[in-house]
């Protein structure tokens, strides 16, 4: 059984209002050194059945079809055997 | 300047309704091998000013004070120099 970890973030050119709000809150708590904070989604799943060589392409396809919105989001896939 | 990457997930003992829904949707799209899918948050930020040795403890503190809810969520911090 393999494990996949997917992180999905807004593209750099898209304003991340949620991230800006959290960054301001951290500044108010005294963490002045925090900058460029961005918030995204994290998805982890187990993968059974498919051959290991096909997994990266399969998870990539899942992201494009369902998990992410490729118009405004970037995604990054890590597979752990 | 260092970079921190934080992943926040519901504790294993807490039901993840959103994750279950997405897992079912993937099954319906033909990805039958997907199991135990869980959805969480991903936060990345730049860290300036503080000494590198203090960063892990500082980000850990941010998670406990603001970013995560330690009662129901686990978090994992990675620092990249």
Backbone of each chain as nested JSON, in Angstrom:
{
  "chains": [
    {"id": "A", "residues": [
      {"number": 1, "name": "UNK", "atoms": {"N": [0.831, -1.208, 0.0], "CA": [0.0, 0.0, 0.0], "C": [0.869, 1.263, 0.0]}},
      {"number": 2, "name": "UNK", "atoms": {"N": [0.56, 2.191, -0.871], "CA": [1.301, 3.451, -0.923], "C": [0.463, 4.551, -0.263]}},
      {"number": 3, "name": "UNK", "atoms": {"N": [1.13, 5.637, 0.057], "CA": [0.442, 6.794, 0.643], "C": [0.715, 8.005, -0.239]}},
      {"number": 4, "name": "UNK", "atoms": {"N": [-0.29, 8.824, -0.469], "CA": [-0.082, 10.051, -1.229], "C": [-0.386, 11.243, -0.337]}},
      {"number": 5, "name": "UNK", "atoms": {"N": [0.445, 12.269, -0.459], "CA": [0.228, 13.529, 0.259], "C": [0.138, 14.63, -0.782]}},
      {"number": 6, "name": "UNK", "atoms": {"N": [-0.969, 15.344, -0.775], "CA": [-1.195, 16.391, -1.769], "C": [-1.33, 17.73, -1.054]}},
      {"number": 7, "name": "UNK", "atoms": {"N": [-0.585, 18.727, -1.507], "CA": [-0.811, 20.083, -0.999], "C": [-1.324, 20.938, -2.152]}},
      {"number": 8, "name": "UNK", "atoms": {"N": [-2.355, 21.707, -1.863], "CA": [-3.01, 22.544, -2.875], "C": [-2.984, 23.984, -2.379]}},
      {"number": 9, "name": "UNK", "atoms": {"N": [-2.387, 24.869, -3.159], "CA": [-2.304, 26.281, -2.759], "C": [-2.826, 27.169, -3.893]}},
      {"number": 10, "name": "UNK", "atoms": {"N": [-3.297, 28.34, -3.531], "CA": [-3.674, 29.32, -4.55], "C": [-2.428, 29.7, -5.34]}},
      {"number": 11, "name": "UNK", "atoms": {"N": [-2.561, 29.915, -6.631], "CA": [-1.426, 30.366, -7.439], "C": [-0.875, 31.67, -6.853]}},
      {"number": 12, "name": "UNK", "atoms": {"N": [0.418, 31.88, -7.033], "CA": [1.08, 33.06, -6.455], "C": [0.421, 34.37, -6.885]}},
      {"number": 13, "name": "UNK", "atoms": {"N": [-0.159, 34.381, -8.094], "CA": [-0.746, 35.62, -8.619], "C": [-2.147, 35.904, -8.067]}},
      {"number": 14, "name": "UNK", "atoms": {"N": [-2.719, 34.922, -7.351], "CA": [-4.065, 35.102, -6.794], "C": [-3.938, 35.592, -5.35]}},
      {"number": 15, "name": "UNK", "atoms": {"N": [-4.702, 36.632, -5.002], "CA": [-4.639, 37.154, -3.641], "C": [-5.213, 36.143, -2.652]}},
      {"number": 16, "name": "UNK", "atoms": {"N": [-4.507, 35.915, -1.549], "CA": [-4.95, 34.966, -0.533], "C": [-5.418, 35.754, 0.684]}},
      {"number": 17, "name": "UNK", "atoms": {"N": [-6.707, 36.103, 0.689], "CA": [-7.247, 36.96, 1.758], "C": [-7.167, 36.263, 3.113]}},
      {"number": 18, "name": "UNK", "atoms": {"N": [-7.44, 34.969, 3.12], "CA": [-7.398, 34.21, 4.379], "C": [-5.973, 34.224, 4.947]}},
      {"number": 19, "name": "UNK", "atoms": {"N": [-5.002, 34.02, 4.063], "CA": [-3.604, 34.031, 4.488], "C": [-3.192, 35.389, 5.047]}},
      {"number": 20, "name": "UNK", "atoms": {"N": [-3.63, 36.462, 4.38], "CA": [-3.283, 37.813, 4.847], "C": [-3.863, 38.078, 6.231]}},
      {"number": 21, "name": "UNK", "atoms": {"N": [-5.099, 37.59, 6.445], "CA": [-5.758, 37.793, 7.736], "C": [-5.008, 37.061, 8.846]}},
      {"number": 22, "name": "UNK", "atoms": {"N": [-4.614, 35.828, 8.571], "CA": [-3.894, 35.046, 9.577], "C": [-2.516, 35.662, 9.835]}},
      {"number": 23, "name": "UNK", "atoms": {"N": [-1.882, 36.168, 8.771], "CA": [-0.575, 36.81, 8.947], "C": [-0.7, 38.02, 9.872]}},
      {"number": 24, "name": "UNK", "atoms": {"N": [-1.744, 38.836, 9.648], "CA": [-1.96, 40.007, 10.513], "C": [-2.197, 39.579, 11.963]}},
      {"number": 25, "name": "UNK", "atoms": {"N": [-2.952, 38.5, 12.141], "CA": [-3.232, 38.013, 13.492], "C": [-1.938, 37.572, 14.173]}},
      {"number": 26, "name": "UNK", "atoms": {"N": [-1.04, 36.933, 13.413], "CA": [0.245, 36.51, 13.994], "C": [1.089, 37.73, 14.371]}},
      {"number": 27, "name": "UNK", "atoms": {"N": [1.062, 38.768, 13.513], "CA": [1.79, 40.003, 13.846], "C": [1.252, 40.575, 15.16]}},
      {"number": 28, "name": "UNK", "atoms": {"N": [-0.079, 40.587, 15.304], "CA": [-0.694, 41.127, 16.518], "C": [-0.327, 40.32, 17.755]}},
      {"number": 29, "name": "UNK", "atoms": {"N": [-0.028, 39.04, 17.566], "CA": [0.381, 38.195, 18.697], "C": [1.875, 38.343, 18.986]}},
      {"number": 30, "name": "UNK", "atoms": {"N": [2.566, 39.151, 18.178], "CA": [3.976, 39.403, 18.455], "C": [4.952, 38.702, 17.524]}},
      {"number": 31, "name": "UNK", "atoms": {"N": [4.432, 37.917, 16.577], "CA": [5.312, 37.231, 15.628], "C": [5.538, 38.142, 14.423]}},
      {"number": 32, "name": "UNK", "atoms": {"N": [6.368, 39.175, 14.616], "CA": [6.544, 40.216, 13.606], "C": [7.284, 39.705, 12.367]}},
      {"number": 33, "name": "UNK", "atoms": {"N": [8.058, 38.636, 12.533], "CA": [8.902, 38.159, 11.444], "C": [8.188, 37.346, 10.377]}},
      {"number": 34, "name": "UNK", "atoms": {"N": [6.893, 37.113, 10.559], "CA": [6.151, 36.283, 9.616], "C": [5.789, 37.09, 8.377]}},
      {"number": 35, "name": "UNK", "atoms": {"N": [6.029, 36.521, 7.2], "CA": [5.687, 37.213, 5.97], "C": [5.186, 36.24, 4.921]}},
      {"number": 36, "name": "UNK", "atoms": {"N": [4.47, 36.787, 3.954], "CA": [4.035, 36.006, 2.795], "C": [3.342, 34.707, 3.184]}},
      {"number": 37, "name": "UNK", "atoms": {"N": [2.5, 34.761, 4.191], "CA": [1.807, 33.55, 4.652], "C": [0.683, 33.193, 3.686]}},
      {"number": 38, "name": "UNK", "atoms": {"N": [0.619, 31.931, 3.306], "CA": [-0.435, 31.471, 2.398], "C": [-1.045, 30.187, 2.939]}},
      {"number": 39, "name": "UNK", "atoms": {"N": [-2.37, 30.084, 2.769], "CA": [-3.091, 28.931, 3.303], "C": [-3.648, 28.1, 2.161]}},
      {"number": 40, "name": "UNK", "atoms": {"N": [-3.487, 26.811, 2.268], "CA": [-4.023, 25.91, 1.25], "C": [-4.63, 24.678, 1.888]}},
      {"number": 41, "name": "UNK", "atoms": {"N": [-4.834, 23.659, 1.052], "CA": [-5.423, 22.412, 1.539], "C": [-4.36, 21.322, 1.576]}},
      {"number": 42, "name": "UNK", "atoms": {"N": [-4.536, 20.387, 2.477], "CA": [-3.641, 19.241, 2.576], "C": [-4.509, 17.989, 2.534]}},
      {"number": 43, "name": "UNK", "atoms": {"N": [-4.19, 17.073, 1.646], "CA": [-4.977, 15.845, 1.524], "C": [-4.033, 14.661, 1.604]}},
      {"number": 44, "name": "UNK", "atoms": {"N": [-4.336, 13.695, 2.465], "CA": [-3.549, 12.463, 2.469], "C": [-4.48, 11.29, 2.238]}},
      {"number": 45, "name": "UNK", "atoms": {"N": [-3.99, 10.279, 1.514], "CA": [-4.828, 9.113, 1.205], "C": [-3.966, 7.881, 1.016]}},
      {"number": 46, "name": "UNK", "atoms": {"N": [-4.582, 6.723, 1.226], "CA": [-3.918, 5.457, 0.921], "C": [-4.312, 5.042, -0.489]}},
      {"number": 47, "name": "UNK", "atoms": {"N": [-3.377, 4.368, -1.165], "CA": [-3.631, 3.948, -2.547], "C": [-3.354, 2.456, -2.644]}},
      {"number": 48, "name": "UNK", "atoms": {"N": [-4.368, 1.712, -3.038], "CA": [-4.217, 0.264, -3.157], "C": [-4.48, -0.16, -4.598]}},
      {"number": 49, "name": "UNK", "atoms": {"N": [-3.861, -1.275, -4.981], "CA": [-4.231, -1.885, -6.259], "C": [-3.367, -1.472, -7.429]}},
      {"number": 50, "name": "UNK", "atoms": {"N": [-3.24, -0.171, -7.686], "CA": [-2.523, 0.279, -8.892], "C": [-1.016, 0.029, -8.758]}},
      {"number": 51, "name": "UNK", "atoms": {"N": [-0.321, -0.269, -9.864], "CA": [1.136, -0.438, -9.81], "C": [1.819, 0.87, -9.393]}},
      {"number": 52, "name": "UNK", "atoms": {"N": [2.903, 0.741, -8.634], "CA": [3.578, 1.907, -8.067], "C": [3.972, 2.934, -9.125]}},
      {"number": 53, "name": "UNK", "atoms": {"N": [4.334, 2.458, -10.319], "CA": [4.795, 3.384, -11.36], "C": [3.67, 4.272, -11.878]}},
      {"number": 54, "name": "UNK", "atoms": {"N": [2.426, 3.799, -11.728], "CA": [1.292, 4.575, -12.251], "C": [0.749, 5.582, -11.241]}},
      {"number": 55, "name": "UNK", "atoms": {"N": [1.189, 5.461, -9.973], "CA": [0.572, 6.269, -8.918], "C": [0.739, 7.774, -9.108]}},
      {"number": 56, "name": "UNK", "atoms": {"N": [1.954, 8.285, -9.413], "CA": [2.079, 9.747, -9.548], "C": [1.117, 10.31, -10.603]}},
      {"number": 57, "name": "UNK", "atoms": {"N": [1.025, 9.641, -11.749], "CA": [0.132, 10.126, -12.802], "C": [-1.327, 10.031, -12.375]}},
      {"number": 58, "name": "UNK", "atoms": {"N": [-1.654, 8.963, -11.615], "CA": [-3.04, 8.784, -11.189], "C": [-3.468, 9.88, -10.207]}},
      {"number": 59, "name": "UNK", "atoms": {"N": [-2.595, 10.179, -9.239], "CA": [-2.944, 11.214, -8.252], "C": [-2.982, 12.595, -8.922]}},
      {"number": 60, "name": "UNK", "atoms": {"N": [-2.067, 12.798, -9.869], "CA": [-2.07, 14.037, -10.638], "C": [-3.433, 14.222, -11.347]}},
      {"number": 61, "name": "UNK", "atoms": {"N": [-3.915, 13.137, -11.913], "CA": [-5.214, 13.162, -12.605], "C": [-6.355, 13.462, -11.627]}},
      {"number": 62, "name": "UNK", "atoms": {"N": [-6.297, 12.83, -10.431], "CA": [-7.33, 13.097, -9.409], "C": [-7.358, 14.59, -9.07]}},
      {"number": 63, "name": "UNK", "atoms": {"N": [-6.165, 15.204, -8.963], "CA": [-6.092, 16.625, -8.624], "C": [-6.744, 17.452, -9.713]}},
      {"number": 64, "name": "UNK", "atoms": {"N": [-6.42, 17.121, -10.97], "CA": [-6.959, 17.931, -12.065], "C": [-8.467, 17.739, -12.236]}},
      {"number": 65, "name": "UNK", "atoms": {"N": [-8.956, 16.507, -11.937], "CA": [-10.368, 16.227, -12.143], "C": [-11.253, 16.63, -10.967]}},
      {"number": 66, "name": "UNK", "atoms": {"N": [-10.715, 16.549, -9.744], "CA": [-11.609, 16.743, -8.595], "C": [-11.003, 17.561, -7.448]}},
      {"number": 67, "name": "UNK", "atoms": {"N": [-9.778, 17.249, -7.056], "CA": [-9.277, 17.794, -5.786], "C": [-8.914, 19.272, -5.868]}},
      {"number": 68, "name": "UNK", "atoms": {"N": [-8.343, 19.693, -6.99], "CA": [-7.903, 21.083, -7.117], "C": [-8.652, 21.783, -8.245]}},
      {"number": 69, "name": "UNK", "atoms": {"N": [-8.56, 23.089, -8.254], "CA": [-9.067, 23.879, -9.376], "C": [-7.842, 24.445, -10.108]}},
      {"number": 70, "name": "UNK", "atoms": {"N": [-7.435, 23.786, -11.204], "CA": [-6.158, 24.153, -11.85], "C": [-6.144, 25.578, -12.415]}},
      {"number": 71, "name": "UNK", "atoms": {"N": [-7.311, 26.204, -12.526], "CA": [-7.358, 27.586, -13.018], "C": [-6.704, 28.528, -11.999]}},
      {"number": 72, "name": "UNK", "atoms": {"N": [-7.004, 28.309, -10.738], "CA": [-6.512, 29.238, -9.714], "C": [-5.591, 28.579, -8.694]}},
      {"number": 73, "name": "UNK", "atoms": {"N": [-5.433, 27.255, -8.756], "CA": [-4.649, 26.575, -7.727], "C": [-3.476, 25.78, -8.324]}},
      {"number": 74, "name": "UNK", "atoms": {"N": [-2.386, 25.734, -7.567], "CA": [-1.269, 24.836, -7.867], "C": [-1.372, 23.639, -6.932]}},
      {"number": 75, "name": "UNK", "atoms": {"N": [-0.922, 22.472, -7.379], "CA": [-0.888, 21.337, -6.451], "C": [0.445, 20.62, -6.56]}},
      {"number": 76, "name": "UNK", "atoms": {"N": [0.783, 19.968, -5.452], "CA": [2.062, 19.254, -5.371], "C": [1.771, 17.876, -4.784]}},
      {"number": 77, "name": "UNK", "atoms": {"N": [2.243, 16.838, -5.444], "CA": [1.948, 15.461, -5.026], "C": [3.232, 14.783, -4.553]}},
      {"number": 78, "name": "UNK", "atoms": {"N": [3.146, 14.118, -3.4], "CA": [4.254, 13.275, -2.921], "C": [3.725, 11.875, -2.705]}},
      {"number": 79, "name": "UNK", "atoms": {"N": [4.414, 10.884, -3.242], "CA": [4.0, 9.489, -3.043], "C": [5.02, 8.813, -2.141]}},
      {"number": 80, "name": "UNK", "atoms": {"N": [4.527, 8.083, -1.155], "CA": [5.406, 7.348, -0.24], "C": [5.036, 5.874, -0.343]}},
      {"number": 81, "name": "UNK", "atoms": {"N": [5.991, 5.047, -0.724], "CA": [5.7, 3.602, -0.949], "C": [5.499, 2.884, 0.382]}}
    ]},
    {"id": "B", "residues": [
      {"number": 1, "name": "UNK", "atoms": {"N": [16.604, 34.215, 5.336], "CA": [15.165, 33.99, 5.506], "C": [14.837, 32.501, 5.448]}},
      {"number": 2, "name": "UNK", "atoms": {"N": [14.082, 32.043, 6.441], "CA": [13.664, 30.632, 6.465], "C": [12.215, 30.529, 6.001]}},
      {"number": 3, "name": "UNK", "atoms": {"N": [11.824, 29.317, 5.658], "CA": [10.447, 29.06, 5.252], "C": [9.875, 27.972, 6.148]}},
      {"number": 4, "name": "UNK", "atoms": {"N": [8.635, 28.133, 6.577], "CA": [7.997, 27.081, 7.369], "C": [6.799, 26.539, 6.603]}},
      {"number": 5, "name": "UNK", "atoms": {"N": [6.651, 25.231, 6.67], "CA": [5.487, 24.565, 6.085], "C": [4.776, 23.808, 7.195]}},
      {"number": 6, "name": "UNK", "atoms": {"N": [3.504, 24.103, 7.372], "CA": [2.736, 23.489, 8.454], "C": [1.565, 22.718, 7.856]}},
      {"number": 7, "name": "UNK", "atoms": {"N": [1.4, 21.458, 8.264], "CA": [0.202, 20.719, 7.876], "C": [-0.602, 20.442, 9.139]}},
      {"number": 8, "name": "UNK", "atoms": {"N": [-1.903, 20.672, 9.036], "CA": [-2.798, 20.508, 10.175], "C": [-3.892, 19.534, 9.781]}},
      {"number": 9, "name": "UNK", "atoms": {"N": [-4.027, 18.454, 10.525], "CA": [-5.047, 17.45, 10.199], "C": [-5.873, 17.154, 11.44]}},
      {"number": 10, "name": "UNK", "atoms": {"N": [-7.098, 16.695, 11.223], "CA": [-7.919, 16.243, 12.343], "C": [-7.242, 15.032, 12.975]}},
      {"number": 11, "name": "UNK", "atoms": {"N": [-7.315, 14.897, 14.292], "CA": [-6.765, 13.712, 14.96], "C": [-7.419, 12.457, 14.385]}},
      {"number": 12, "name": "UNK", "atoms": {"N": [-6.664, 11.376, 14.384], "CA": [-7.151, 10.112, 13.792], "C": [-8.485, 9.663, 14.392]}},
      {"number": 13, "name": "UNK", "atoms": {"N": [-8.717, 10.012, 15.664], "CA": [-9.937, 9.544, 16.332], "C": [-11.162, 10.406, 16.005]}},
      {"number": 14, "name": "UNK", "atoms": {"N": [-10.941, 11.522, 15.312], "CA": [-12.059, 12.413, 14.966], "C": [-12.526, 12.079, 13.551]}},
      {"number": 15, "name": "UNK", "atoms": {"N": [-13.847, 11.931, 13.38], "CA": [-14.373, 11.611, 12.055], "C": [-14.165, 12.783, 11.1]}},
      {"number": 16, "name": "UNK", "atoms": {"N": [-13.68, 12.472, 9.89], "CA": [-13.42, 13.514, 8.893], "C": [-14.476, 13.389, 7.785]}},
      {"number": 17, "name": "UNK", "atoms": {"N": [-15.604, 14.074, 7.997], "CA": [-16.738, 13.947, 7.079], "C": [-16.378, 14.449, 5.681]}},
      {"number": 18, "name": "UNK", "atoms": {"N": [-15.614, 15.54, 5.621], "CA": [-15.218, 16.102, 4.326], "C": [-14.341, 15.096, 3.572]}},
      {"number": 19, "name": "UNK", "atoms": {"N": [-13.406, 14.48, 4.3], "CA": [-12.529, 13.485, 3.689], "C": [-13.308, 12.291, 3.167]}},
      {"number": 20, "name": "UNK", "atoms": {"N": [-14.297, 11.834, 3.941], "CA": [-15.105, 10.688, 3.512], "C": [-15.892, 11.01, 2.249]}},
      {"number": 21, "name": "UNK", "atoms": {"N": [-16.399, 12.238, 2.169], "CA": [-17.178, 12.657, 1.005], "C": [-16.303, 12.684, -0.246]}},
      {"number": 22, "name": "UNK", "atoms": {"N": [-15.099, 13.242, -0.104], "CA": [-14.179, 13.317, -1.244], "C": [-13.737, 11.908, -1.65]}},
      {"number": 23, "name": "UNK", "atoms": {"N": [-13.514, 11.047, -0.666], "CA": [-13.122, 9.661, -0.975], "C": [-14.219, 8.968, -1.789]}},
      {"number": 24, "name": "UNK", "atoms": {"N": [-15.472, 9.164, -1.396], "CA": [-16.593, 8.56, -2.141], "C": [-16.646, 9.107, -3.561]}},
      {"number": 25, "name": "UNK", "atoms": {"N": [-16.416, 10.411, -3.694], "CA": [-16.44, 11.037, -5.027], "C": [-15.341, 10.448, -5.905]}},
      {"number": 26, "name": "UNK", "atoms": {"N": [-14.167, 10.187, -5.332], "CA": [-13.073, 9.583, -6.109], "C": [-13.439, 8.156, -6.518]}},
      {"number": 27, "name": "UNK", "atoms": {"N": [-14.088, 7.407, -5.608], "CA": [-14.54, 6.056, -5.964], "C": [-15.501, 6.121, -7.147]}},
      {"number": 28, "name": "UNK", "atoms": {"N": [-16.419, 7.094, -7.085], "CA": [-17.404, 7.238, -8.167], "C": [-16.751, 7.606, -9.495]}},
      {"number": 29, "name": "UNK", "atoms": {"N": [-15.586, 8.261, -9.425], "CA": [-14.862, 8.613, -10.659], "C": [-13.999, 7.448, -11.152]}},
      {"number": 30, "name": "UNK", "atoms": {"N": [-14.009, 6.328, -10.396], "CA": [-13.279, 5.157, -10.859], "C": [-11.973, 4.889, -10.126]}},
      {"number": 31, "name": "UNK", "atoms": {"N": [-11.632, 5.744, -9.149], "CA": [-10.402, 5.52, -8.381], "C": [-10.743, 4.665, -7.16]}},
      {"number": 32, "name": "UNK", "atoms": {"N": [-10.965, 3.359, -7.413], "CA": [-11.451, 2.444, -6.371], "C": [-10.4, 2.184, -5.293]}},
      {"number": 33, "name": "UNK", "atoms": {"N": [-9.133, 2.368, -5.635], "CA": [-8.051, 2.011, -4.711], "C": [-7.799, 3.024, -3.613]}},
      {"number": 34, "name": "UNK", "atoms": {"N": [-8.528, 4.144, -3.63], "CA": [-8.295, 5.196, -2.633], "C": [-8.946, 4.827, -1.306]}},
      {"number": 35, "name": "UNK", "atoms": {"N": [-8.203, 4.963, -0.208], "CA": [-8.759, 4.661, 1.102], "C": [-8.257, 5.644, 2.139]}},
      {"number": 36, "name": "UNK", "atoms": {"N": [-9.005, 5.726, 3.249], "CA": [-8.567, 6.491, 4.413], "C": [-8.138, 7.914, 4.049]}},
      {"number": 37, "name": "UNK", "atoms": {"N": [-8.885, 8.564, 3.158], "CA": [-8.551, 9.923, 2.737], "C": [-8.917, 10.915, 3.827]}},
      {"number": 38, "name": "UNK", "atoms": {"N": [-8.0, 11.81, 4.139], "CA": [-8.256, 12.827, 5.154], "C": [-7.82, 14.194, 4.627]}},
      {"number": 39, "name": "UNK", "atoms": {"N": [-8.597, 15.198, 4.964], "CA": [-8.334, 16.547, 4.468], "C": [-7.943, 17.455, 5.627]}},
      {"number": 40, "name": "UNK", "atoms": {"N": [-6.921, 18.241, 5.424], "CA": [-6.492, 19.177, 6.449], "C": [-6.104, 20.503, 5.835]}},
      {"number": 41, "name": "UNK", "atoms": {"N": [-5.392, 21.305, 6.626], "CA": [-4.946, 22.612, 6.156], "C": [-3.447, 22.597, 5.916]}},
      {"number": 42, "name": "UNK", "atoms": {"N": [-3.016, 23.416, 4.977], "CA": [-1.6, 23.571, 4.694], "C": [-1.268, 25.05, 4.778]}},
      {"number": 43, "name": "UNK", "atoms": {"N": [-0.262, 25.401, 5.542], "CA": [0.112, 26.812, 5.698], "C": [1.599, 26.952, 5.416]}},
      {"number": 44, "name": "UNK", "atoms": {"N": [1.96, 27.886, 4.554], "CA": [3.381, 28.164, 4.37], "C": [3.632, 29.639, 4.662]}},
      {"number": 45, "name": "UNK", "atoms": {"N": [4.806, 29.925, 5.227], "CA": [5.119, 31.314, 5.586], "C": [6.626, 31.523, 5.572]}},
      {"number": 46, "name": "UNK", "atoms": {"N": [7.015, 32.782, 5.382], "CA": [8.415, 33.147, 5.501], "C": [8.66, 33.638, 6.924]}},
      {"number": 47, "name": "UNK", "atoms": {"N": [9.871, 33.369, 7.426], "CA": [10.206, 33.76, 8.798], "C": [11.484, 34.58, 8.764]}},
      {"number": 48, "name": "UNK", "atoms": {"N": [11.395, 35.797, 9.252], "CA": [12.561, 36.686, 9.255], "C": [12.896, 37.084, 10.687]}},
      {"number": 49, "name": "UNK", "atoms": {"N": [14.158, 37.378, 10.923], "CA": [14.54, 37.979, 12.201], "C": [14.986, 36.993, 13.256]}},
      {"number": 50, "name": "UNK", "atoms": {"N": [14.163, 36.009, 13.576], "CA": [14.504, 35.113, 14.69], "C": [15.673, 34.194, 14.319]}},
      {"number": 51, "name": "UNK", "atoms": {"N": [16.516, 33.821, 15.319], "CA": [17.62, 32.895, 15.049], "C": [17.082, 31.53, 14.615]}},
      {"number": 52, "name": "UNK", "atoms": {"N": [17.8, 30.893, 13.686], "CA": [17.328, 29.628, 13.106], "C": [16.999, 28.577, 14.156]}},
      {"number": 53, "name": "UNK", "atoms": {"N": [17.771, 28.566, 15.248], "CA": [17.557, 27.532, 16.262], "C": [16.227, 27.706, 17.0]}},
      {"number": 54, "name": "UNK", "atoms": {"N": [15.705, 28.935, 16.987], "CA": [14.448, 29.181, 17.721], "C": [13.207, 28.95, 16.867]}},
      {"number": 55, "name": "UNK", "atoms": {"N": [13.414, 28.794, 15.539], "CA": [12.251, 28.756, 14.643], "C": [11.297, 27.586, 14.913]}},
      {"number": 56, "name": "UNK", "atoms": {"N": [11.802, 26.34, 15.058], "CA": [10.85, 25.24, 15.264], "C": [9.95, 25.487, 16.471]}},
      {"number": 57, "name": "UNK", "atoms": {"N": [10.537, 25.941, 17.59], "CA": [9.73, 26.18, 18.791], "C": [8.75, 27.331, 18.567]}},
      {"number": 58, "name": "UNK", "atoms": {"N": [9.193, 28.351, 17.793], "CA": [8.326, 29.503, 17.549], "C": [7.098, 29.105, 16.705]}},
      {"number": 59, "name": "UNK", "atoms": {"N": [7.336, 28.326, 15.659], "CA": [6.207, 27.93, 14.801], "C": [5.287, 26.968, 15.551]}},
      {"number": 60, "name": "UNK", "atoms": {"N": [5.876, 26.095, 16.353], "CA": [5.088, 25.204, 17.21], "C": [4.148, 26.02, 18.097]}},
      {"number": 61, "name": "UNK", "atoms": {"N": [4.683, 27.095, 18.667], "CA": [3.887, 27.966, 19.532], "C": [2.764, 28.646, 18.749]}},
      {"number": 62, "name": "UNK", "atoms": {"N": [3.089, 29.108, 17.514], "CA": [2.047, 29.726, 16.659], "C": [0.9, 28.75, 16.43]}},
      {"number": 63, "name": "UNK", "atoms": {"N": [1.249, 27.474, 16.198], "CA": [0.215, 26.465, 15.944], "C": [-0.676, 26.304, 17.168]}},
      {"number": 64, "name": "UNK", "atoms": {"N": [-0.053, 26.207, 18.342], "CA": [-0.841, 25.979, 19.554], "C": [-1.673, 27.2, 19.915]}},
      {"number": 65, "name": "UNK", "atoms": {"N": [-1.155, 28.404, 19.6], "CA": [-1.869, 29.616, 20.008], "C": [-2.918, 30.055, 18.998]}},
      {"number": 66, "name": "UNK", "atoms": {"N": [-2.675, 29.805, 17.693], "CA": [-3.599, 30.378, 16.704], "C": [-3.952, 29.446, 15.534]}},
      {"number": 67, "name": "UNK", "atoms": {"N": [-2.944, 28.793, 14.948], "CA": [-3.181, 28.134, 13.664], "C": [-4.006, 26.851, 13.779]}},
      {"number": 68, "name": "UNK", "atoms": {"N": [-3.75, 26.082, 14.825], "CA": [-4.442, 24.796, 14.963], "C": [-5.29, 24.785, 16.225]}},
      {"number": 69, "name": "UNK", "atoms": {"N": [-6.182, 23.83, 16.313], "CA": [-6.935, 23.583, 17.536], "C": [-6.414, 22.27, 18.121]}},
      {"number": 70, "name": "UNK", "atoms": {"N": [-5.509, 22.354, 19.105], "CA": [-4.819, 21.143, 19.582], "C": [-5.757, 20.111, 20.209]}},
      {"number": 71, "name": "UNK", "atoms": {"N": [-6.99, 20.525, 20.546], "CA": [-7.948, 19.575, 21.121], "C": [-8.334, 18.523, 20.073]}},
      {"number": 72, "name": "UNK", "atoms": {"N": [-8.558, 18.967, 18.851], "CA": [-9.049, 18.031, 17.835], "C": [-8.098, 17.891, 16.655]}},
      {"number": 73, "name": "UNK", "atoms": {"N": [-7.012, 18.672, 16.624], "CA": [-6.129, 18.631, 15.455], "C": [-4.681, 18.3, 15.821]}},
      {"number": 74, "name": "UNK", "atoms": {"N": [-4.023, 17.583, 14.932], "CA": [-2.58, 17.374, 15.01], "C": [-1.924, 18.332, 14.027]}},
      {"number": 75, "name": "UNK", "atoms": {"N": [-0.692, 18.767, 14.352], "CA": [0.019, 19.579, 13.359], "C": [1.45, 19.104, 13.22]}},
      {"number": 76, "name": "UNK", "atoms": {"N": [2.005, 19.39, 12.051], "CA": [3.363, 18.975, 11.746], "C": [4.087, 20.16, 11.111]}},
      {"number": 77, "name": "UNK", "atoms": {"N": [5.259, 20.5, 11.643], "CA": [5.997, 21.674, 11.175], "C": [7.278, 21.244, 10.481]}},
      {"number": 78, "name": "UNK", "atoms": {"N": [7.543, 21.826, 9.31], "CA": [8.826, 21.625, 8.645], "C": [9.456, 22.985, 8.403]}},
      {"number": 79, "name": "UNK", "atoms": {"N": [10.723, 23.134, 8.773], "CA": [11.43, 24.402, 8.548], "C": [12.484, 24.187, 7.468]}},
      {"number": 80, "name": "UNK", "atoms": {"N": [12.528, 25.107, 6.534], "CA": [13.524, 25.038, 5.457], "C": [14.351, 26.319, 5.528]}},
      {"number": 81, "name": "UNK", "atoms": {"N": [15.655, 26.149, 5.709], "CA": [16.532, 27.339, 5.88], "C": [16.698, 28.07, 4.548]}}
    ]}
  ]
}
